[in-house]
Every structure is written in structure tokens, then in C-alpha cells.
Amino acid sequence: MRIFAIGEPDYKTSNWYREIIEGLMSEKRRRRFSLMTLSATDELQTRAVGRDDVAFLIGTNSAWLAGTVALCESLFDNRVVVLGNYNLPHDGKRFSVVTSDIARDVRLLVDYLRACQKSRIALYGVNPESASDAFKKESFLACGMCTADLYYNEGSLADCFASFSAKAKAYDGVICVNDYAALSLMHHLEGEPRPFVVSCGGSMLADRASPTVTHTTVEYHAFAGVGIELARMLCDNPGINSIRVLLSGGFTAGESTEHMPLPVSSGEAARSVSKKEDKFYSDLEIDEMMKVEQLLSRCNDEDLLILERLLSGATYGDIAKELYMSENGIKYKLKNMFRLCGVPTRADFIRTFGKYL
């Protein structure tokens, strides 16, 4: 069996994509199959697709997924699997989906907020181009909410907050479509009382931010293993049109559902706001948080301790003594962290990470 993994171009910059690909690489090491990651759908036209070949589509943009599914159906027949939260109507098409159970997660968050005596609830940060967010919106409305409580991110979380802030006092609970939207909202909120904030996500940043975020969790690595089993089933059963697999995640209660002081003042938040861009991944706030998340995912325990001590104000010498390392060794590790995050200096690094950790 050969698997062709095709990623949505913009989505490839996300940590969610990286986790799915890492899951596929891990499965490849322990199972017998060939894996080819393609940078564009055009590359498929140059490949000879066989009866045991399967296409894995990894992305979130509704238009990209619909177009790529249509292309792959003509080449792979029923052996097309979307690894991601795709819930658009099949309309007779032959493709399968491995997705998290979004409807369950949204219901869980609504029930949790109601149990906390929060009844005026908004859905925040909805990306109109995201298939995943479309499903979250549908699930939110199915819980008895109304469209007036939807707040959209059309390329700028700053603009999303501007539309929300005019009615912020009307809400005592907010469900954010992802952790980035939750962290941005908490950094921009000011005044009391603040609503309880929860998110559909489960990134490392949600668990390490200050304050931490109450959230549902998604194991993106698990998409790969389930996708492989599904691929084998489709190869053995060409008469199957489509299979939908829902993966249940977990739930973590954080400090965002406790009324804690926020680490960033309104003035600092205003200076971090970017101008509106056309795409979700072009938002400078999103880009900044993704870099923080990327670094956290690549840090071992020693790296995390160095990061924690640096943000607390310790000098290179202080950290070196505490960890029984040379000062040059500490500088080398931090230089690699700076390069990974694309920040030129220690001051820029502390200013960026201090907003979230």
C-alpha cells in the first residue's frame, strides 16, 4: 500500500499539520507501507496511481478540501481519506473522514459553562473558510444558541475582538474555536466581571499559558493510526463509498474559568494588534502564538526549565549555575530557540513569550 499525503498549503504552517505528519511517520516506522508527502496536488498528475494507493488529505479550508476531494476521487476512486475536521455534505462523493468529535466537544463546553452558572454564551473566532469552524458553529447553534452570538475571525483577531467588545458585557461565558482565539481574547479583555473563557483545542500553549485555558483536547497523532486502518479497509473493500470515524478527546479545566488577573495590560495588547490581513495564517497574533506553540513542542524538560528561568528574569550565569552547565551552553540553547521563533534578540524573545507564559 502506498499513501500519498497531500497538505493544504497554508495549513502546513500549523502545529496541527505537523502532529498529523509526525503520526504518519511513526506509523510508517512500525508498519509496512510507503508514504509520500506531496507539496501540491499538481504532483498527482505525474504519478501512476494503483489499486492499493490511498490519498490522505490534510487541511481545513472548505474550498481547498472540496476541490482536492474531487480531484482525488477521479484518481483513487473510494480510497480518499480526509484527516481533519471536515463535515460538509458528501453529495454522493466517495471519500472518508477521520475527525475529532466536534459536536460532542462543543456540547461538553456548553454544558460545562452552564454548570458554572454561565448562561449567556458566545462562540468566538469563527473562521468562515474553515470546515472545522463551520462544524463548531453548527454544533453551537444545535445547543440552542443563536446566530447573534457568533463572532468571526476573517483574517484578524483584533477585528474579531473589536466586534465582540461592543457586546462583551452581555456574556458571562465564551467558547473559542481554538486556543489561539482564546489567548487573544483573554489578552484583550479588560474590566470586571470577565466572562469564563473555554476553547476547542488542547495545544501545549493552552496548558502553559498564564492563565491556563480550560479546553477540550484533540490527539492529532491518533488521526494517523486510525487513517492507516481505514485505508487498508478501503483497499480491501472497493464497494464502500465512505466511512466517518469520530475520535473522542479529553477535557482540561484551566485558570480561564477562574477570575484571575490577566498578564497583559490593555495598552500592551493594543500595541500587539496587527492590521487586518486576508488569511487566517497571516494574522500576526496567530503567527506569534504558533511560534510559541512550535517551540514548546520541541523543548525537552531542560529546555523548558531554561525558558522558565529566563522569563523570570534570571541571567545566563544564574541559569548556568542552577543547571550545572556552562554559560556558553545556555547561550547556545537559547540562540537556537530564538532562531526557531524568528526573533533577533533576547529582549524580543522575552517580550513575545512573556505575553503567554
C-alpha positions in Angstrom: 0.0 0.0 0.0 1.2 3.5 -0.9 -0.1 6.6 0.8 0.0 10.0 -0.8 -0.3 12.7 1.9 -1.4 16.0 0.4 -1.4 19.1 2.7 -3.3 22.3 2.3 -0.5 24.9 1.6 -1.5 27.4 4.4 -2.3 24.6 6.8 1.2 23.2 6.6 2.4 26.1 8.7 0.3 24.9 11.6 1.3 22.6 14.5 -1.8 20.5 13.9 -0.5 19.5 10.5 2.9 18.7 11.9 1.4 16.5 14.6 -0.5 14.5 11.9 2.5 14.1 9.7 4.6 13.0 12.7 1.9 10.5 13.5 2.1 9.1 9.9 5.9 8.9 10.1 5.7 7.0 13.4 3.2 4.6 11.8 5.4 4.1 8.8 8.3 3.0 11.0 6.3 0.2 12.6 4.1 -0.8 9.7 4.8 -1.8 6.1 3.6 0.9 3.7 5.1 3.6 1.5 4.5 7.2 2.4 4.9 10.1 0.0 4.2 13.7 1.1 3.2 16.0 -1.8 3.7 19.7 -1.8 0.9 20.3 -4.4 -2.0 18.4 -6.0 -0.3 19.0 -9.4 2.2 16.3 -8.4 -0.5 13.7 -8.5 -0.9 14.2 -12.3 2.7 12.8 -12.7 2.1 9.7 -10.6 0.8 6.3 -11.7 -1.9 5.6 -9.2 -2.5 1.9 -8.4 -5.4 0.0 -6.8 -3.6 -0.2 -3.5 -2.8 3.5 -3.4 -4.6 5.9 -0.9 -4.8 9.7 -0.8 -4.7 11.3 2.6 -5.9 15.0 2.6 -4.7 17.1 5.5 -6.3 20.6 5.7 -9.1 22.8 7.0 -10.1 25.2 4.2 -13.5 24.2 2.9 -12.8 25.2 -0.7 -9.4 23.5 -0.8 -10.8 20.3 0.7 -13.8 20.2 -1.7 -11.6 20.8 -4.8 -8.9 18.3 -3.7 -11.5 15.6 -2.9 -13.0 16.0 -6.4 -9.6 15.7 -8.0 -8.5 12.7 -5.9 -11.8 10.8 -6.5 -11.1 10.6 -10.2 -7.7 9.1 -9.4 -8.2 7.0 -6.3 -11.9 6.0 -6.5 -13.1 5.4 -2.9 -9.6 5.4 -1.4 -9.6 9.1 -0.4 -9.4 9.9 3.4 -9.6 13.4 4.9 -7.5 13.6 8.1 -9.2 16.6 9.7 -12.4 18.1 10.9 -14.4 18.0 7.7 -18.2 17.8 7.9 -19.5 19.1 4.6 -22.2 17.0 2.8 -20.9 14.1 0.8 -23.5 14.7 -2.0 -22.8 11.2 -3.4 -19.0 11.6 -3.3 -16.7 8.7 -2.3 -14.4 9.8 0.4 -13.9 9.0 4.1 -13.1 11.2 7.1 -11.2 10.8 10.4 -12.2 13.7 12.6 -12.5 14.6 16.2 -16.0 14.5 17.7 -16.6 18.3 17.4 -20.3 18.1 18.2 -19.5 16.3 21.5 -16.8 18.8 22.4 -19.0 21.8 21.8 -21.8 20.2 23.8 -19.4 19.4 26.6 -18.2 23.0 26.7 -21.7 24.4 26.7 -22.7 22.0 29.5 -19.6 22.9 31.5 -20.3 26.7 31.3 -24.0 26.1 32.2 -22.9 24.0 35.2 -20.7 27.0 36.2 -23.9 29.1 36.1 -23.0 30.8 32.8 -25.9 31.1 30.5 -25.1 33.9 28.2 -22.6 32.2 25.9 -20.8 33.4 22.7 -18.8 31.5 20.1 -15.7 33.4 19.3 -13.1 33.4 16.5 -15.0 31.5 13.8 -13.0 31.4 10.6 -15.6 31.4 7.7 -13.2 29.5 5.4 -12.6 26.7 7.9 -14.5 23.4 7.6 -13.8 22.7 11.2 -15.2 26.0 12.4 -18.3 25.5 10.3 -18.9 22.3 12.2 -18.3 24.1 15.5 -20.8 26.8 14.5 -23.4 24.2 13.5 -22.9 22.3 16.8 -23.1 25.6 18.8 -26.4 26.5 17.2 -27.7 23.0 17.8 -27.2 23.6 21.5 -30.0 26.3 21.4 -27.7 29.3 20.8 -28.4 32.0 18.2 -26.5 33.5 15.3 -26.2 36.9 17.1 -23.8 35.2 19.4 -21.3 34.2 16.7 -18.1 36.3 16.3 -16.0 35.8 13.2 -12.3 36.0 12.5 -11.9 37.0 8.9 -8.1 37.4 9.0 -7.6 39.5 12.1 -8.3 38.5 15.7 -8.0 42.2 16.5 -11.0 42.9 14.3 -12.8 40.0 15.8 -12.4 41.4 19.3 -13.5 44.8 18.1 -16.8 43.4 17.1 -17.1 41.4 20.3 -16.1 44.2 22.7 -19.2 46.3 21.9 -21.3 43.5 23.4 -18.8 41.8 25.8 -20.7 42.7 28.9 -23.7 40.8 27.6 -21.8 37.5 28.0 -20.7 35.5 31.1 -19.2 32.7 29.0 -17.3 32.4 25.7 -16.4 29.3 23.7 -13.4 30.0 21.4 -12.9 27.9 18.3 -9.2 27.3 19.1 -6.7 28.1 21.8 -5.2 31.0 19.8 -8.5 32.8 19.7 -8.9 32.1 23.5 -5.5 33.5 24.4 -6.0 36.6 22.1 -9.4 37.2 23.7 -8.0 37.0 27.3 -5.2 39.4 26.4 -7.6 41.9 25.0 -10.3 41.7 27.7 -10.4 44.4 30.4 -12.7 45.4 33.2 -14.8 43.3 35.5 -16.5 40.9 35.5 -14.7 39.0 32.8 -16.6 36.0 31.2 -15.4 32.5 31.6 -13.3 31.5 28.5 -13.0 28.0 27.2 -11.7 26.6 23.9 -11.8 23.7 21.5 -8.2 22.8 21.1 -5.7 21.4 23.6 -2.4 22.8 22.5 0.7 22.9 24.7 0.3 26.6 24.8 -3.1 26.3 26.4 -1.6 24.3 29.2 1.4 26.5 29.8 -0.1 30.0 29.2 -0.7 32.3 32.1 -3.6 32.0 32.8 -4.0 28.5 31.5 -7.0 27.8 29.3 -9.9 25.4 30.0 -10.2 23.3 26.9 -11.1 20.1 25.1 -8.2 18.1 23.7 -7.6 16.6 20.3 -4.9 13.9 19.8 -3.9 14.7 16.3 -1.2 11.9 16.3 -4.1 9.4 16.6 -5.6 10.6 13.3 -2.7 8.8 11.6 -3.1 5.3 13.1 -6.9 5.3 12.5 -6.3 6.6 9.0 -4.0 3.7 8.2 -6.5 1.1 9.4 -9.2 2.9 7.4 -7.0 2.9 4.3 -6.5 -0.8 4.5 -10.2 -1.4 4.8 -11.0 0.8 1.8 -8.4 -1.0 -0.3 -9.9 -4.4 0.6 -13.5 -3.2 0.0 -13.8 -1.1 -3.1 -17.6 -1.2 -2.7 -17.5 1.0 0.3 -18.5 4.6 -0.5 -17.4 6.4 2.7 -16.7 5.8 6.4 -16.7 8.5 9.1 -14.6 7.9 12.2 -15.1 10.2 15.2 -12.3 10.4 17.8 -13.2 11.4 21.3 -10.7 13.7 23.1 -10.4 14.8 26.7 -11.1 17.9 28.8 -8.9 20.0 30.9 -10.0 22.7 33.4 -7.7 25.7 33.5 -7.5 29.1 35.1 -9.5 30.8 32.4 -12.7 29.7 34.2 -11.4 31.3 37.4 -11.4 35.1 37.7 -7.6 35.7 37.6 -5.8 38.9 36.7 -4.5 38.9 33.2 -0.8 39.3 32.4 -1.0 41.8 29.7 -2.4 45.3 30.1 -4.8 46.8 27.6 -2.1 49.2 26.4 0.4 46.4 25.7 -2.3 44.4 24.0 -3.2 47.3 21.7 0.4 47.6 20.6 0.5 43.9 19.7 -2.6 44.2 17.4 -1.9 43.8 13.7 -3.7 45.2 10.7 -6.3 43.0 9.0 -5.0 40.5 6.5 -6.8 38.3 4.1 -5.9 34.9 5.5 -6.1 33.3 8.9 -2.4 32.4 9.0 -1.4 36.0 8.0 -2.7 37.4 11.3 0.4 38.5 13.2 -1.2 37.4 16.5 -1.8 33.9 15.2 1.7 33.7 13.8 3.2 34.8 17.1 1.2 32.2 19.1 2.0 29.5 16.6 5.7 30.1 17.0 5.4 29.9 20.8 3.5 26.6 20.4 6.1 25.3 17.9 8.9 26.0 20.3 7.1 24.4 23.3 6.5 21.2 21.3 10.2 20.9 20.6 11.5 21.6 24.1 12.7 18.9 26.5 12.4 19.3 30.2 15.8 21.0 30.4 14.9 23.5 27.7 11.6 24.3 29.4 13.4 25.0 32.7 15.8 27.3 30.9 12.9 29.1 29.3 11.0 29.4 32.6 14.1 30.8 34.4 14.8 33.3 31.5 11.3 34.6 31.6 11.5 35.0 35.4 14.5 37.4 34.9 17.4 35.1 35.6 20.7 35.9 33.9 22.6 33.4 31.7 25.0 33.0 34.5 22.3 32.3 37.1 20.7 29.6 34.8 24.1 28.0 34.1 24.8 27.7 37.9 21.4 26.2 38.6 21.6 23.6 35.9 25.3 22.8 36.3 26.0 23.9 32.7 28.4 26.4 31.1 27.2 29.8 30.3 28.1 29.3 26.7 25.9 26.1 26.7 22.9 28.1 27.9 23.5 30.8 25.3 23.8 28.2 22.6 20.5 26.6 23.6 18.7 30.0 23.8 20.2 31.1 20.5 18.6 28.0 18.8 15.3 28.9 20.5 15.5 32.5 19.2 16.2 31.2 15.7 13.3 28.8 15.7 10.9 31.6 16.7 12.3 34.1 14.3 13.2 36.7 17.0 16.5 38.5 16.7 17.3 39.3 20.4 16.7 38.1 24.0 14.6 41.2 24.7 12.3 40.4 21.7 12.1 36.8 22.8 11.1 37.7 26.4 8.6 40.3 25.1 6.9 37.8 22.9 6.8 34.8 25.2 6.0 36.9 28.3 2.6 37.6 26.8 1.6 34.0 27.0 3.8 32.1 29.6 
